[in-house]
Amino acid sequence: MSEIEIEIDGSLVTANPGDSIISIADREGIEVPRFCYHKKLSVAANCRMCLVDVEGVPKAQPACSTPVANGMKIHTKNDKAKTAQKAVMEFLLINHPLDCPICDQGGECELQDVAMEYGSDVSKFNEGKRIVPDKGIGALIQTDMTRCIHCTRCVRFGAEVAGIVEMGGTGRGEHVKIEPFLTEGIQSELSGNMIDVCPVGALTSKPFRYEARTWQMNAVQSIARHDLVGSNIFTQTYRGKVKRVVARDNDLVNETWISDRDRFSYEGLNHESRALNPKIKKDNIWQEVSWDDALDFAISGLKDNIKNPNQLGVLASKNATLEEFYLMQKLARSFGSENIDYRLDKADLIISNSIASSITLAELESIDHALIINSYLRLEQPMINHRIRKAALNGASINTINNKKFDFNYRTNFEVLTSPQQTLTMLQSVLKSIYEKTNTTLPKYLSKFKIVDSHNKIADDLIAAERPVIVLGEHVNSNSSSSDIANVILEIASLANAKIANISLTGNSLSAEKVNFKPTKNGQDVVSMLQGDSKVFLLMDVDFKYDFLDSKLATDTFNKDDVFVISLNSFEDDLTLRNSNVILPLAGFYESSGTHINFDGVAQSFAASVKSPGESKPGWKIIKVLADLLELDGFDYVDSSQVADDALSITATMYEPIEPTIKIIDDSQVVTHWQYSPYSKDAVTRKAKALQDTQIGKINDAFISESTARKLKLSDGDLYHGVPVSINETVADGCVFVHTHHSRKS
């Protein structure tokens, strides 16, 4: 469609037919006041603040909802437009309280800014202002609804972006109120974005309440590291502490939204269990010492306990930075050990079982079909789920294969329940169906698998789609057949011409994969190290309670008299003190520079937002000094950017795919899948009080079907490994799906 020409404030500009006046004004840098309009939300046109004069039209028109037409002449600042805008401003201020000095929105309030130009210093309104009682909407958002101007941005955000209609307008005229429908408050994992879209101080951050004024804080560009997206954020700091985190626009990554996990996790940095000083354990008694003494003790312990380099084991949390992963593996390999691993929570540790994603975040919006496998995508990867929701709203169909039915915020077309031990067989049957439907020669190993209607339905939808994607989720990590599952998915994708979105590599796992932070054929994986002859362990930000698939095996190993543990950690709890011999305090999120590799494979670097507390230091610096003390070559780094350059120059090792085989699956035993709640995924979020006080943070149920409950002799409300049992038919037979904030029980 050809462009048209319009005149706006005396300037001739081109536009596409149907573009709104306000979008053209924004493009041309012409300021038009607004409250209800938001570039990522539908047009409501209910605040009327953006009224402009269109020649030939008797009344001023709302710029947000008026489409341009060829030859249209628009005035945004003539007397007619100004008079209309000032009249609207006067009405908006009639009931607005004069509490700017105590309002957290002060200094960044859109109403405040617009009132300065369009408001009057004299009010004609002599009646009493209305007062709206507040309703608590949860632990994250503070409400002061007397300030609300009924722009409905929060309502539209919930319905259109979060996908959960939780807020709405009730009453008429002066009695209109924006309030939640449910007494439980806001449940969305994206709820904090309502704070950002609110143009006034009606919705503000509850953890940030009365902490600082906007103009007192420094804003530092950073990256959120809790998931695969690496959302772009600003960390706002005051007196050396992170006080608030807000979204930073980047349409290719997180658009203008961030998850609540990214927004509120900073609270965990100030937890009382922060490791602040180096400590060493002598005669089973902890002593605070200087850095020099702690490092000397660590090096002596390493040398005294190791007879050959293969007795060194190096383990890291998947939330470490690229630089930390790179230097840890470089130290280990320079020392002569290939015992390196970050896959602490994986059941199947075959080296080649990682598959690469073949689709970008932006491309997820244009799919026409998705098959989601082993994932509660909405809570586990909310920003990726947001992209798929947009595709679903545009007509994409969604099928799922999961251990349990989940509450997605879009309509699913077909849901298949299968236990973890049957997932591989299920996918192999789907693969067989696709082979038959595409008239492709069937491999011998698939000949014995039976096909039922559900397999055919999954296969048909994949084949019929033009732009399908297969999403592999993180639940597969605890599946002992995950490498076979990955290979079957690769084969399904190839036959069905589907893209793959591998979201099982959570946190900063893609950085670990980039620098080959896992053992070669000559090295040992995490389980082999714990069961084998490793005598010294170097641990990077490892949580002994939550990170290991078998925490008992880890604890038993670390507590052996002849095992020496050097722990680089941001926090110290009872298990850290019991399992370690040296604690080297580590700078946490936002306290160190580093790099995060996101879902698209983009390396996003960030600077430290604040200085780390106490004597804690950035991880890359600690590793560099340890390497220097071990007299290892190649660690002459001055800053983290040099480390990142070296790390990014590495070519990730490619492994040969495993030959497909038939596995004999024992489905007579009940399998437990232990899934952490979204706010228990890393040490910082686990210690963020506001997140833990939300409904999502309090998730704590062991879901089980009736037949499985009878087999295990369990009743509703019983405790299963300390988690309350919930018997319902949303979970597959033969498994217990434990969804909880508690640590995994072996």
Buried (B, 14 or more C-beta within 10 A) or exposed (E): EEEBEBBBBEEEBEBEEEBBBBBBBBEEEBEBBBBBBBEBBEBBBBBBBBBBBBEEEEEBBBBBBBEBEEEBBBBBBBEBBBEBBBBBBBEBBEBBBEEBEEBBBBBBBBBBEBBEEBBEEEEEEEEEEEEBEEEBBBBBBBBBBBBBBBBBBBBBBBBBBBBBEBBBBEEEEEEEBBBBEEEEBBBBBBBBBBBBBBBBBBBBBBBBEEBBEBEEBEBBEBBBBBBBBBBBBBBBBBEEBBBBBBBBEBEEBBBBBBBBBBBBBBBBBBBEBBBBBBBBBEEEEBEEBEBEEBBBBBBEBBEEBBEEBBBBBBBBBBBBBBBBBBBBBBBBBBBEBBBBBBBBBBBBBBBBBBBEBBBBBEBBBBBBBBBBBBBBBBBBBBBBBBBBBBBBEEEBBBBBBBBBBBEBBBEBBBBBBBBBBBBBBBBBBBBBBBBBBEEEEEEEEBEEBEBEEBBBBBBBBBBEBEBBBBBBBBBBBBBBBBBBBBBBBBBBBEBBEBBBBBBBBBBBBBBBBBBBBBBEEEBBBBBBBBEBBBBBBBBBBBBBBBBBBBBEBBBBBBEEEEBBBBBBBBBBBEBBBEBBBBBBBBBBBBBBBBBBBBBBEBBBBBBBBBEBBEBBBBBBBBBBBBBEBBEBEEBEBEEBEEBBEBBBEEEEEEEEBBEBEBEEBEBEEBBBBBBBBBBBBBBBBBBBBBBBBBEBBEBBBBBBBEEBBEBEEBEEEBEBBEBEBBBBEBBBBBBBBBBBBBBBBE
